[in-house]
């Protein structure tokens, strides 16, 4: 019979903040970089797509990609670190340090 992990050993999963926004940021990343690389390789016959507009598309795409990665990191890792920092600021007294709902999640 497989052994199950106790709830105390698994870190809590609070999910991703604004998953629709993160998805859209990555879509803009793919579209911006695809526009840049297809225009640079000569697949566009439009002469108005200058090197400046290609660079703008790529830089906006990369900027959105960076922001999407930051939002994922902050949702999955940064949120837990910030919670622990805030809980460390509380001067706990008494036999039961886990008296609030946030502390109960952190202690379990």
N, C-alpha and C positions, 0 to 999 in steps of 0.2 A: 504494500500500500504506500503510495507516495506521501512524503511528509509535507505538510503545508506550513507556510511561514506564519508566524504570529503577527498580529497587526503592529506590535511594537517594533518589529525589525524592518518593516517596509516604510519608506518615506511617504508622506502624504502627497497625493497628486491633486493639485488645485486646478489643473487644466491650463489652457492657453487663453490669455487675455485677448479679446477681439479677434477671434479666428478668421472672420471675414476680411478684416483689414489686413491681416498677415497674408492671407491668400492673394488679395489684390496687389499687395506690394510685390509679391513674387511673380505675379502675372506681368506687372509693369517691367520687372527686371528682365523677364524672358523676351517680352516684346521689344524693349529698348535695345537689348544686346542683339537680338535677331535682326532688327532694322539696321543696326550699325554694320554687322558682318555681311548681310546680304547686299547692302549698298556699297560697301567697300569692295566686295568681290565683283561688282559690276552687274548684278542681276536686275538693277533698276534702270530703266531707260529715261527716267525723269531727271533732267539736268538741274532742277532746282534743289536737289538733295546734295547740298555742298558738304565739304568736309566739316564745316562748322555745325551744320544741323546733324550730321552723323555723330559728331563728338557730343553734342547736347543729348541726343537720344541715348547714347551709351552711358554718359555720366549720370543722367537721371535714372536710367535703369540700374546702374551700380549703386546709386544712392538709395533707391528703394530696396534693393537687395540687402544692403547693409542695415537699413532700418528694420526690415523683416527679420533678419538674423538677430538683431538686438532685442526685438520684441519677444522672439522665441526664447532667447537666453534669459531675459528678465522674467518671463513667465515661469519657466521651469526651474531656474537656479537662483536668480536674484531675489525672487519673492521669499524663498526659504531663508536665505542669508539675512535679508532685512528683518524678517520675523524674529530670527534668533538674536540679532543685535538689539531689537526693541525689548525682547524679553530679558536680555541680560542687563538692561538699564533698571529693571524693577528690583528693589531691595526685598527679596522674598524673606518672609519670617514665618515661623510656626512649622508644624510637622507636615502640612500639606501645601507644597509650593504650587500645585496645579489647581488654582481656584477659579480661573477664568476659562472661557471656552477656547481661546487661542492657546493658552498655556496647556490645556488638556490635550489638544491636538499635538502640541510640540513635545509634551512629555510622554505621550503614548507611542 
